[in-house]
Amino acid sequence: MLFDFETLSPQDCYKLVVSSVVPRPIAWVVTQDAAGVTNAAPYSFFNAFSSNPVVVGIGCGPKAPDALKDTAANIRATGEFVVCLVPETAVHQMNATAVDFEPGVDEIAEAGLSRLPSAKVKPPRIAESPVALECVTYQLVPAGEHTIVLGRVVAVHIADDCVLDAARCYVDTPKMNLVGRMHGRGWYARTTDRIEVPRLSLAEWEAKKASR
């Protein structure tokens, strides 16, 4: 069935996209305002976009018409943020940080999470996250009511027990036990059900065709 986005309401377009572009990585974005007040919010409009430089992006919706959410406002003001991936063990705390608290409320404390200092930026990282990306603003891209925040990663913290070989930068990805965002208001996916499909070289592909 064809859905013509040029004839649908923005809300209907949103429902179709978030119900079909799945699973999406989900992460806390931790920021601070100019006075040092910390904000943490989960985002599933998030992914990695380049490798040199390493750039990640998040899509920040509006808080109200013509008003930025705290995340985007803080990033615009300070140019720094930390992206913390969400493990299954902290999925309920992640859900708690999505509550629409009043300004100035510490979402990290409300959710019973812990902080750790970052190495290169001022916002802290969330201790319960097995991987945290310290970022500085690369570019802010307006996209309708959203602001697409592109951040250059300047450091990454990975839990010690998830590092296989530090010298070779080998990571035990399954051990992170991360979750992904699915459809609707509350569906998520575990990353424990996996299939391996090795990438083929051209020679392997030609040999595969010849053997048919």
Secondary structure, DSSP 8 states (H G I E B T S, - for coil): ----TTTS-HHHHHHHHHHHS-SEE-EEEEEE-TT--EEEEEESSEEEEEETTEEEEEEE-EEETTEE-HHHHHHHHHSEEEEEE-BGGGHHHHHHHTS---TT--HHHHTT--EE--SSSSS-EETT-SEEEEEEEEEEEEETTEEEEEEEEEEEEE-GGGEEETTTTEE-HHHH-BEEE-STTT-EEES-S--------HHHHHHHHHT-
